[in-house]
């Protein structure tokens, strides 16, 4: 019998799939992440259930939705009301460690549990000479974050007990804002060389008011800190917004892609180490990101919204002992399914270890098997409302294989510091077959009335199945911002 597999889970922060060449990137090359896909499986319909850092990390670790694990917003802390898959694996004799970005709280009760060793950044962390802390205290670590995280990871692997399996989480902070590259990548992707996305000039005409007003536009909301230089005077003013967007886009993407190059280089270091140690065959290597990101798509940067670029997650997995090389998986999968899958791969029964009616193991799908009854829709909910910087609205929705339906319930209560403005509920419906770029909201088009009714019913079914509740007004159970 094959011994229990090892897991190396590499997760970056805000790395959109369309900035990975294995996913057909038009803007960069990522040879080492591509290698995982080429020697394993590329999953094409993986979605996060709440597109922002803290909630996605909590969902991945616990295999549950935000309303179950309580980490609904970036203000939340993981409080272990549900177990994490790391705790389960540690209890089963796995060696476990996590290095890099945690972002599940900075108080002692939110520290990583279920790990033999850990060293993490407070909050977002710094790109250069970051402060890090672990069980034995804190200190500044000199160097560039992506290299440091990998150094710590490889050092732990070198010093592990070779007789027992391991689960290692390599959590990069890149390519999160403010996109500070490693000096050695500063000449890559120079200004002027980066293609603009096809939807860069979307006028948002049919979208909801709250979406039209988000503070996530390339032209007006990328700051001087973001693009590393002041906007030239001749590009200021409403009449110059088009030229200004193009100017900012080049600088934003140059830095974003340069930080990704460091992540990719460091993925290569981990793959090389596994090869050198003879561990590649029975080690599950995962590369993903906590959510997607707008790369000028619809004229935006950032995430939060339910459009494909933000909702989608890259996910490539290599496990030569079980997964055929060059595989593809088109099934709808969410970040809530990861924990069950990893436990299943390690020979454990996820149903025994994790809360019921949440995530499902997709292990069999990776072997190319049909799984009768596998979901053909996914449930999404973004809980924060109108935060002072991005002004993104709270919303929930459903994505099926053919359509997307979104409800911006505009609760008016808001995140800390938000305005008290109350708007009526707004709705969007996108036909993903005929409008995959999601440029036209057809929710009021009479020819979609039947589709809308079906999507409303599916949304209600999913909310009930997963134990969430629709918004009913100000007495609805909601995020506790004080957590
Ligand atoms: Ca993130």
Boltz pocket constraint, residues with backbone or C-beta under 6 A from the ligand:
constraints:
  - pocket:
      binder: B
      contacts: [[A, 12], [A, 13], [A, 14], [A, 52], [A, 53], [A, 290], [A, 291]]
      max_distance: 6.0
